[in-house]
């Protein structure tokens, strides 16, 4: 049984931060000479790739895998909780009555 949810974006970010540490450790140990600006593309590229990975993973999960299934986002960005969509107190954007009023 998993103790926590797998987050591939954090894995990618951690790998790139580890790579940055490895590059500087090699420089500090005298194995090679690393210019000071070499870390920038490693960190920025790793963070961008981690963000893209997290976005793709979030899209693949869909709304069912993102926590409490009772919480729903409306089109205006508001969170509603509770019963079925359109139930009392949970009106969502786009819901209309029989006369077409929202």
Buried (B, 14 or more C-beta within 10 A) or exposed (E): EEEEEEBBBEBBBEEBBEBBEEBBEEBEEEEEEBEEEEBEEBBEEBBEBBEEBBEEBBEEEEEEEEEEEEEBEBEEEEEBEEEEEEEEEBBBEEEEEEEEEE
